Amino acid sequence: METPVTRSPGPVTERGEKTRRRLLAVAEEEFGEKGFHNASISSITQRAGVAQGTFYLYYRCKEEIFRALVEHMNRSMRRHLSEAIAGAADRIEAEKIGLKVFLEFCREHSNLYRIVMESQFVDPEVHRWYFDTLAGSYSAHLAAAQQRGEIRGGDPYTQALSLIGMAFFLGTPHLIWNDHPPGDEMLETAWAFIEGGLQPQ
């Protein structure tokens, strides 16, 4: 499924790219702190220290930069997790490492986490794209692990959705409801649940 994000090209210079990244960074803060409906382009440009007209060189509207942030979360998180589990001995170990690293990543990028969660109400299309692409990539790795005999059989896409759902909603109490990291007991309990579901029969 192709990304639904369509972005104006903007100036193709190093300075232009720096400005685009700055707009994304402050939009992440703006949407994460205020929510989509209370955020504004004028506030984003003020925080970025650029003229409001500059915004429209890069993004056509508030919805477009919001979508770009959802895409950014998707790609950054997938890349971060891939690097973190690269040295895992098998898929079971990769899942254990991945759960902890995912929750740490979301805590470090809590505004992006909130934006992704809000996207289901703001832009259902990009919300679906986010989880479809995430689950598609994830299920391919799980299918390969099944072939190697590292995890039990079954529909890998369903396995992927189950693991993604658990990870995301484990983060909710610690990133949205409260502001404290998940404890060791929570991680161990979640891990035992995941391990029991993935161990080969």
ABEGO torsion letter per residue (X at the ends): XBBABBBBAEBBBAAAAAAAAAAAAAAAAAAAAAEAAABBAAAAAAAAGBBAAAAAAABABAAAAAAAAAAAAAAAAAAAAAAAAAABABAAAAAAAAAAAAAAAAAABAAAAAAAAAAAAABAAAAAAAAAAAAAAAAAAAAAAAAAGABBBEBAAAAAAAAAAAAAAAAAAAAAABBBBBBAAAAAAAAAAAAAAABBX
